[in-house]
Amino acid sequence: MNRRTKSRAICACLGLVCGFTGFSIRLLHLQVTRHDYYSAQARSKQCEREILVARRGLIFDRTGQVLASNQPTKNLVVDGTLLTNSERLADLLVKHLGLDRTKVFQRITQTEQGKRNAPKPYIVVQKNVEVSVAEAIQAELRPAELSSAEIKKQEIRGVSFEDSARRSLPNDSFLSHVLGYVNSQNKGVDGIESGMEADLHGTDGYREIERTRKGTEMVRYRGQEVAARNGNNVSLTIDMGLQMIVEQELDATIKKYHPAGATVIMMEPKTGRILALANRPDYNPNKQKGVPEEFRLNLAVQAQYEPGSTFKIVTIAGVLNEGIVSLDDPVQCENGYWQWCDLRDHHAYATLSVNDVLVHSSNIGVAKLASNLGDDRFYEYIHRFGFGDQTGIALPGEIKGKVFPPYEWSKISITRIPMGHEVTATPIQIATAICVIANGGMLMTPQVIQSVADENGNIVKSYPPSPVRRVISTKTADHVRDALIEVASKKGTAKDAQVPGFVVAGKTGTAQKLVGGRYSNEKSVCSFVGFMPAEDPAFVLLVLIDEPKAPREKSVGGLVAGPVFSRIGERAAAYLGLKPTEPLASDAIIAKRGKTGGNVRTP
């Protein structure tokens, strides 16, 4: 071998050595230094993160009856990088889900933004597919009756189903304004679903899975998994037995009077717990499509009305608590017309006792008593009873109502506000205020939540009764109670609110509505709020009917709302197992008082 040939051979060998050395170094770099990076890249092409959806917490009534649960469903998901037979899949989804073919085809063939013609690896085509429908779709993705060659041609790859759930309310519209509903993201909207979202929602988990080219999971290569934390369960103070009674009687009232709206609230006066709450109009949370927005309005906490004569309780309680008068003191009622402030009564009374001012619902009498109390002290008692402030109930959207301070009053406001004009209140405020009389003088926070527990039943939070303040003395509350018993007697304005075998205490309210700045003779809000048994109340019950379609002379609280109280009260007493008392107990209280006497200061 000559010298020149030998040099070439050596160069060639050196070149090969350098080349293989370079390749070896590159291979070591890829396999060692960049191992984790390229492994992750490889996994990302075949692996995906599957979301483990947390179960939304359940909602129960106080007896353990399920009010809101979760119906198992499937989310249909497409991996565009694995998808085959997109045309056939579109036809399949039109067949089983009734989807628009053009829209569904566009959805399953989406490309990633910023990546030209790169199909999306994760497309949620349809949420909350019924399990039976999902199974039917899966059966057609790879038709078993075809030959192997036909299966390979017809089968659809890249389609999977994830476990999911749809919120379900077994009682449909019953209690709709208390419960609320969830949106497409499974988040609460309105009611308890919204107010307790943090407890009910839970936290989703995930697991990393690896699939074959056909989209089948390779279980042996399953990666990291983080379990979902299910939402907590919420127990309400609502009793569905009582709720059923309230809803049925309210429906009967709506059928009879066709009002613009109506609300019924039942509470435990000693604890403030809400036993039943219903509004009309209502809606079915299971079917949200096409529901008018006003139907979702929770009138109990989001609507305000002039309370009318139910507000007279505030004045009577105030003057008695301040020791200005006693129940038997006389009040001059001007024979039905007080010229100084142009105020009339429905009936002409020359003189009434303080007790009978409430029993006969005298506008003039209560106006004179409020004048004795004075603007500032009267305003203080209005707020003591909770008017003009939120009650603190755990339902979203509660409003305060309107109570103007004395410096904004006119000269005759002190004669109008006592009869429930120039002030507005929510139904929950009125019900909470009457609880003050029923429980001996304490203002209680209305409670709708009883407790929160984890999925194993361990109590996480409890909600004991929450007193706000003492409003009046127990003695004063007893005196007002005795007067309210007479309101529901044959002597008073609410004899139709009586419940056979029980003593009822309560107050009627009839408020003319403002229309165009003037009080209408045709439109009114009729109400009755009371409690029973009067001596040891098991519940307070408010019935409020807005604009009942009835003759003018019959559109009053005693005739419209009183009978509803009576029917609900009778059925509720039987449900709760209350023992009837002497039917003449109310007459005994009237007889015990005797004749009126004494004097009262008048303006």
Secondary structure, DSSP 8 states (H G I E B T S, - for coil): --HHHHHHHHHHHHHHHHHHHHHHHHHHIIIIITHHHHHHHHHHHHEEEEEE------EE-TTS-EEEEEEEEEEEEE-TTT---HHHHHHHHHHHH---HHHHHHHHT-B-TTSTT-B-S-EEEEEEEEHHHHHHHHHHHS-TTS-HHHHHHH---SEEEEEEEEEE-TTTTTTHHHH-EE-TTS-EESHHHHHTHHHHH-B-EEEEEEB-TTS-B-GGG---EE--B---EEEES--HHHHHHHHHHHHHHHHHH--SEEEEEEE-TTT-BEEEEEEES---TT--TT--GGGG--HHHH--B--GGGGHHHHHHHHHHTTS--TT-EEE-GGGEEGGGTEE-SS--SEEEHHHHHHTT-HHHHHHHHHHH-HHHHHHHHHHTTTTS----SSTT----B---GGG--TTHHHHGGGT-S-BB-HHHHHHHHHHHHTTSEEE--B-EEEEE-TTS-EEEE----EEEE-S-HHHHHHHHHHHHHHTSTTSS-GGG-BTTB--EEEEEEEEEEETTEEEEEEEEEEEEEEESTTS-SEEEEEEEES--S-GGG-SHHHHTHHHHHHHHHHHHHHHT-----TTHHHHHHHHH-S--------
